[in-house]
Amino acid sequence: MSGFCHLFLLTVTISALMVNCQKPSSENDIIRILLTNYNDPYTPDVKPVNVGIETFILSNPVLLNRGTSGEPMLEIDNMWIIQRWRDRRLNFETFYPERNNIRLPHEHISKVWTPQISSINDKKFEIRRSPTPNIYLFIFENGTVNLSFRAAVQLPCRTDCQENEIRCRLTFESGNYNIEQVRLNWANDQLFVDAGGDQYDQTQKWSVNRTVLSKETNEFSLGKYDYLEATFVLKPNLKRCEIEL
């Protein structure tokens, strides 16, 4: 099976190169060659594809009034989510070593395989636009793919007065693929938060004290699935547990 897959990848690469015997002269040429005979419905490997997830925040998280569930919500206006994996079908270092990476135009992103990572517990998840959707896909010369998007999210929270804190969680899954096809892992040990020029609101009664990244694998009828969870732990700016905002 392994030998067949290597032969298949070699055949696809040769077929793609025969489309244009001349050396690619532009990024568009590389993209055209890579997408020729590319089978996006299939995972890049017969083995599980390792997908690293990285998340960083460029705005101050704000605790909102209670939602319909009676619990507060955390609003994050500027969150970047980055997914990284390797797809050998997109390797271009052999025929265009001068380039380290190329950016795939937005209209072509749907033509390559992606792990279909999604948030499963948010109250709101909206891709930012400026004016086109802030979704970017870069392909590196060895076939490494970097897919990133900028989103505005609202997360459900639970208040724990005994611990004097509020915990808000964001959970990711790859719902279309079980662990025999895709494995999810956090790329870093910590979630990066940098508000930059976003001035902190001194009137906020709660602020993010720390973040915790975790992973678990759950079993269902169709197999086992990885889940990645980012927990935002908020502490009160006052000495007592203020539930009302």
N, C-alpha and C positions, 0 to 999 in steps of 0.2 A: 504493500500500500504506500509505504514511504517513497519507494523508487518510482512508482507511478505518479505520485504528486510532484516529485522533482522533475520528471519528464514533462508533465503537464505545464508546470511553470516555465520550463525552458522553451516549450513549443509556443506558449503564449507570447513570451518575450521576443522570440525570433519572428513570429507573425507580425508583431507590432512594429519591429524594426524594418520589416520588408515594406511597410506602408510608404516609407520615405527613406530611400537608401542614402540620401544626403544627411550630413550631420545636422542635428537640430540647431537652429540659429536663434530661437526665441523661446520664451516661457510657454507661449501658446503651442509651439511645436512639441515641446516635451509633454504637455498635457494631452495633446491629440494622440501621441504615441502611447502614453500610459493608459488611456481610456479605450484604445482599440482592443476589442475582444476581452475587455475587463468584465468579469462576472460578479456584479455587486451583490446579488442575493446570497453568495456563499462566503463563509468566514475565511479569513486569510490563511488559515492553517488547519490541518486535521487535528492538531493538538489545541487545548484551550488557549484562547488569545488573552494575554495578560494586558489589562487596561489599568493604567495609573490615573487616579483622579486627584486634581489639585484645585483648591478653592481659595481665593483671596478676596478681601472686601476693601473697597476704596471709598466708603462713606460711613458715617456714624450710625450704627443700628439704633433704632428708636422704638421704644415700647409704646404700643398703641392702647387705646381703651379696649375694654372687653368686647370680644366678638359675640356671635350668636350662641356660642357654647358657654358663655359666662366667664371664660378665661381670657387673659390678655394675649396680644399677638406682637411679634417682633417684626418690624419692617426694616428691610435692608434694600436700599435704593440702588446700590451699585455693587453687584456681586459678579465676579468672574469665575467661571467654571471651566477647567481645562481637562481634556481627556487625551491620553497619549497611548498609542499602541503601535505595533509594527505590522506592515502589510508588504510582504516581499514582492507582490505583483506591481507595486508602485516604486520599486527600486530603479533609479535612473543613473547611478554612479558609473555604470559601465559605458554608457553612450553620451553622457554629458557631465563629465567630472568637474567642469568649471563652475557649476552651480552647487551651492550647499543646500538650498531649499527653494521651493516654489510655492506660491500662494494659489490655491485653487479658487477661481471666481465663484461667487455665491451661487450662480445658476448651475454650476457643475457639482456642487457638494452632494446632491442627491444621487450622483452617478457612482460614488464610491461607497464601499461598505463602512458602516459605523456601528458601534455597539449599542446604539439606541438607549443611552443612559437617560433616566428621567427621575424627577422627584415625585415621591408617592404620598407625601403627607402635608404638602404646603397648602396654605389658604389662598395663595396667589403666586403665580410664577409667570412672569411676562418678559419676553426677550426685548431688550432695549433697541431703539431704532435711532439712526442719525444720518440720513433719513432711512437708509436701508437697514435690515436687521443686523445687529451686531453679532454675526456668526462668522468665524474665520477658520479656515482649514489650510494648514501648511503641510507640505510633503517634503521630507528630507531625503538626501541622496540615497540612504540605505533602506528607504521604505518606511521609516518612522513617520507616523501621522500625528499631527497635533491639532485637535479640534477644540476651539474655545468659543464661548459665547458670554455676553454680558446680560445680566438679568436683574429685574426688580422683583423681590420676593416678600411674602408675608408668611411667617411661621407660627404654628400653634405653640402656646406656652402653658406650663403648669407652675402654680405657685406653691412653694413649700415654706410656710412660716416657721416651722420648727428648725429648718436649716437657714432660715432668713435669706432665701434666694428664689429666683425664678429660672426655670430651665426651658429653653426653646430648642426644638430639634428639627433638623433637615435630613431626610433619608433618601439615598439614591439607590436605584436598582437598574439592572439590565433585563427588563421583563421578558424580552424575546429570546433570551439565551440563558440556559442553566450553566452550572459550573463545568460541564463537559465541553462547553463551547466558549465561554467567556469567564475569566476570573477578574474580579474587581479588587483593587487595593488602593489605599491612600498613598500618594506619591511622597508626602511629607508627614512628619510627626505632629505638626501643628498647623492650625489654620491661620493664615496671615491676615491681619487687620491693620490698615493704614488709611486713616481718614484724610490725610494730607491737608489740603486747604479747607476741608469741610469743618467749620467751626463747631466745637462741642457746645451743646445746649445745656447751660448751667441749671435750667429749670427742671431738667429730667430727674425724676426721683430714683430711677434705676439706670445702671450702666453695665456693660459687659465686663465681667471680672476676669473670665478665662474661657477658653474653648477646649472641647474634648472631642477627639476623633476616635471612632470605634468601628469595628466590623463584626458581622455575624453571618452565618450561613444557615438558611432555613430550608427544610425539605417539604416539597409539595408533591402532588400526584405526577407532575411532569418532570420531577427531578429536584435537585438542590440548587438554590440561588443565593448569590452573594448580596449582602446589603451593607452599604456604607452610611454611617450616621455622623453628622456634625452637631454637637450640642453646645449651645451658647448659654453660659451660666452668668446670670445677672445678679448683682448685689445692690442693695439699696444705698443711695447716697445719704440717707438719714440713718439714725441709730436704731430705729424700730422698723418693723415689717409693715410698710405702707402698701396696701393692696390697691387702693383707689389711686388713679393717676391724676 
